[in-house]
Amino acid sequence: MTNAIDLGRIDPSTEQVEVDPQLAARRRRITGLDLARSVALLGMLYAHFGTSAVGNTDGWQAQVAHFTNGRAMPLFVTLSGCGLTFLLLRSKHPWREMVGRSALLLVVGLYFEIAVPIAVILQSYAAYFLLAIPFRKMATKWLLPSALGFVGVGA
């Protein structure tokens, strides 16, 4: 039975639990993951725009931009994989959701590639998200050999 304290309140006339949608959505969030995502996103933004935004190529701003350059991306990639895993676990239609997300990432990535003179990896994420779908139901014993195969092809 659903715990009424956690999700909402019990309607006395029907004795049914009325779920508060905001509370239910909040309980599905993982605070640590959200915090790590924000750190990764801020690191990526600062690495790309930090010194140009403050107009200073010397001093602590330049040192922070130099430090974040290339270091935020691995965290961003790892967290993207975690988010993708959680999405696919709860999704009823993973192909539909991933095709939509991939299309959005592709469009936004191409826009940034053309409009802003920085290198972005969003187009790669679009392809990776689509490639991840067939692996969601693969037996665990085949995941490592598959990963090694992709590393071998990419090397």
Secondary structure, DSSP 4 states (H G I P E B T S, - for coil): ---HHHHEEEETTTTEEEE-HHHHHHHH--HHHHHHHHHHHHHHHHHHHHHHHHT-SSSHHHHHHHHHTTTHHHHHHHHHHHHHHHHHHH-S-HHHHHHHHHHHHHHHHHHHHHHSSS---HHHHHHHHHHHGGGGGS-HHHHHHHHHHHHHHH-
